[in-house]
Amino acid sequence: MSTVSEQVNTPETGDRKKVLIIEDSLVLRMTITKFVADLGRDIVEATDGQEGLLAAQENRPDRIICDINMPIW
């Protein structure tokens, strides 16, 4: 399992919402990450369901965007 977890940080992160993006397609994940980051959100990424569950437990995101046809591993 490859871990793709990244925080998008800016100086004013005090009140920013954290979004977990769980998507196995690299192109879609990059597109969604760019769009959400441009909205001023902190981003955590995961590439499969198992990694997404771990990321959700560790990062406690405010929102989760998840592929509906997501493999667990």
Secondary structure, 3 states (H helix, E strand, C coil): CCCCCCCCCCCCHHHCCEEEEECCCHHHHHHHHHHHHHCCCEEEEECCHHHHHHHHHHHCCCEEEECCCCCCC
